[in-house]
């Protein structure tokens, strides 16, 4: 049976819950550090390369538009493309692109990409060693399988694409995938707000 659907024996539940609590706390700490690092980077760019970033942002808005932002986010969160959605957020903020449409485009692209990655990973889920590798890496971080483990993952700085790959290879059902996607949107909003604040410095 896939770990996504398994249950812990009674004698191991105490240690499992303690490990899960530790994993949750550590994920929150790492997420906080990641947010601080992102804020510091935006402030640095705002103070040193503001004209260049604004010019690049206007070029993105003129040539790519909202569809380009959505496509970029889809590639990043579906196929682990090296340019993350936060890059498009920063360019949109720098070029004063309307906030609502920007967030909608990036959120749809990000979630859509994650779902595509999940479908691909479901195919790869038949490769047993790949699933075991994912499981070992997560357990080393104190993250256990199941819905609570997915919440911990969603709060961590681990790339959204890798979380969706994990859901796919581990055979998580759609309701768990929907949970991860739902948690993705407020995380994107938090990044956008943080970048907007940093750009004002």
C-alpha positions in Angstrom: 0.0 0.0 0.0 1.3 3.5 -0.9 2.5 5.5 2.1 -0.1 8.1 1.2 -2.8 5.9 2.5 -1.0 4.0 5.3 -1.5 4.4 9.0 1.1 4.2 11.8 1.0 1.3 14.4 -0.2 2.4 17.9 3.2 2.1 19.5 4.7 4.5 16.9 2.1 7.2 16.9 3.6 9.2 19.7 7.0 9.4 18.1 5.4 10.1 14.7 3.3 13.0 16.1 6.4 14.4 17.8 8.4 14.2 14.6 5.5 15.8 12.6 5.4 18.7 15.1 9.1 19.2 14.8 8.9 19.0 11.0 6.1 21.7 11.1 8.1 24.0 13.3 11.2 23.6 11.2 9.2 24.2 8.0 7.8 27.5 9.4 11.3 28.6 10.4 12.6 27.8 7.0 9.7 29.6 5.3 10.4 32.6 7.4 14.0 32.6 6.5 13.1 32.2 2.8 10.8 35.2 3.0 13.4 37.3 4.7 15.9 36.4 2.0 13.4 37.3 -0.8 12.7 40.6 0.9 16.4 41.4 1.2 16.9 40.5 -2.5 14.1 42.8 -3.6 15.3 45.7 -1.5 18.8 45.2 -3.0 17.4 45.3 -6.5 15.3 48.3 -5.8 18.3 50.3 -4.5 20.8 49.2 -7.1 19.1 48.2 -10.3 15.7 49.9 -10.2 15.8 51.4 -13.7 16.9 48.1 -15.3 14.3 46.1 -13.5 11.6 48.6 -14.4 12.6 48.5 -18.1 12.5 44.7 -18.1 9.1 44.7 -16.4 7.7 47.0 -19.0 9.1 44.8 -21.8 7.4 41.8 -20.2 4.1 43.6 -19.9 4.2 44.8 -23.5 5.4 41.6 -25.2 4.3 38.8 -22.9 1.4 40.3 -21.1 -0.7 38.3 -18.6 -0.5 35.2 -20.8 3.3 35.4 -20.7 3.2 35.5 -16.9 0.8 32.6 -16.7 2.9 30.6 -19.1 6.1 31.4 -17.2 4.5 30.3 -13.9 3.2 27.1 -15.5 6.6 26.1 -16.8 8.2 26.9 -13.4 5.7 25.0 -11.3 5.0 22.2 -13.8 8.4 21.4 -15.2 10.7 23.0 -12.7 11.8 25.7 -15.1 14.6 27.7 -13.4 12.7 31.1 -13.5 10.2 31.1 -10.6 6.8 32.8 -10.5 8.3 35.4 -8.0 10.4 36.7 -10.9 7.3 37.7 -12.8 5.8 39.2 -9.7 8.7 41.5 -9.2 8.7 42.6 -12.9 4.9 43.3 -12.6 5.4 45.3 -9.5 8.4 47.3 -11.0 6.3 48.1 -14.1 3.2 49.0 -12.1 1.1 46.3 -13.9 -2.4 46.0 -12.4 -2.1 43.9 -9.3 -5.4 41.9 -9.6 -4.8 40.5 -13.1 -1.2 39.8 -12.3 -2.0 37.7 -9.3 -4.8 35.9 -11.2 -2.5 35.1 -14.1 0.4 33.9 -12.0 -1.9 31.9 -9.6 -3.7 30.1 -12.5 -0.4 29.4 -14.2 1.2 28.1 -11.1 -1.6 25.8 -10.0 -2.1 24.6 -13.6 1.6 23.8 -13.9 1.5 21.9 -10.6 -1.4 19.8 -11.8 0.4 19.0 -15.0 3.4 18.0 -13.0 1.2 15.8 -10.8 -0.1 14.0 -13.9 3.4 13.4 -15.2 4.6 12.1 -11.8 1.7 9.7 -11.6 3.1 8.0 -14.7 6.5 7.8 -13.0 4.9 6.6 -9.8 5.3 3.1 -11.1 9.0 3.4 -10.6 9.4 2.1 -7.1 12.9 3.4 -6.4 11.8 7.0 -7.3 8.9 6.9 -4.7 11.2 5.5 -2.0 13.8 8.2 -2.7 11.1 10.9 -2.2 9.9 9.3 1.0 13.4 9.0 2.5 14.3 12.6 1.8 11.1 13.9 3.3 11.3 11.7 6.4 14.9 13.0 6.9 13.3 16.4 7.2 10.8 15.1 9.8 7.9 15.1 7.3 5.5 12.2 7.4 3.1 11.0 4.7 -0.5 12.0 4.8 -2.5 15.3 4.8 -0.6 16.8 7.7 2.6 16.1 6.0 1.4 17.8 2.8 0.5 20.9 4.9 4.0 20.9 6.2 5.4 20.6 2.7 3.2 23.4 1.5 4.5 25.7 4.2 8.1 24.8 3.5 10.4 26.5 1.0 10.5 23.3 -1.1 9.6 24.2 -4.7 5.9 23.7 -5.5 6.8 21.6 -8.5 8.6 19.0 -6.3 5.7 18.8 -3.9 3.4 18.0 -6.8 5.8 15.5 -8.1 5.9 13.8 -4.7 2.1 13.7 -4.6 2.1 12.0 -8.1 4.7 9.4 -7.4 3.2 8.6 -4.0 -0.3 8.1 -5.4 -2.0 10.8 -3.4 -5.7 11.2 -4.2 -7.2 14.3 -5.8 -8.5 15.7 -2.5 -5.0 15.9 -1.1 -3.7 17.5 -4.4 -6.5 20.1 -4.1 -5.3 20.8 -0.6 -1.8 21.5 -1.8 -3.1 23.7 -4.6 -5.3 25.7 -2.3 -2.4 26.4 0.0 -0.3 27.5 -2.9 -2.4 30.6 -3.6 -2.1 32.4 -0.2 1.7 31.6 -0.3 1.9 33.4 -3.7 -0.1 36.3 -2.2 2.3 36.5 0.7 5.3 36.6 -1.7 3.6 39.3 -3.8 2.9 41.5 -0.8 6.4 41.1 0.5 7.9 42.0 -2.8 5.6 45.1 -3.1 6.8 46.2 0.4 10.5 45.6 -0.5 10.2 47.5 -3.8 9.0 50.6 -1.9 12.3 50.9 0.0 
